[in-house]
Amino acid sequence: MEDYTPTELVFFTDQALSGRRIARALAVSASCRAEIHADNFAVDALDETWLPEVGKREWIVVTKDRKIQLRRNEIEALTSAKVRAFIFLDGQLPSDVMIALIELLMPKMVETIRNYPPPFVFGIETPDRLVQLYPPVI
């Protein structure tokens, strides 16, 4: 696979993960910066509006909105903007469990970011797995 290294590692939590705890866990676990939706976009901004901007900034999306990779207009925005995304596949997980998964899987997430060119979507599964969702594995 092509080696891809972003200029600066920045994680972005969308409105579905609106609190700062998840962003803080990402920043600490990866020793990098994390941004949250509310600090960068209107709370009610549509995914197809903010996805292109996040892609342009080369930020890595973390969300629990599993449908983002199923809605045609959103997957088109994600792919054309070359977004890299990680999705909690169980959106009902408590934030403490999400934070534990981030801490556990961060080495694999960073390896994925370095080894897979954008766009991509990986699912985060319990107890400790990343699953490639897009592009589909053939």
ABEGO torsion letter per residue (X at the ends): XBBBBBABBBBBBBAABABAAAAAAAAAAAGBBBBBAAAABBAABBAAAAAAAAAAAGBBBBBABAAAAABAAAAAAAAAAGBBBBBBABAABBAAAAAAAAAAAAAAAAAAAAABBOBBBBBBBOABBBBBAOBBBX
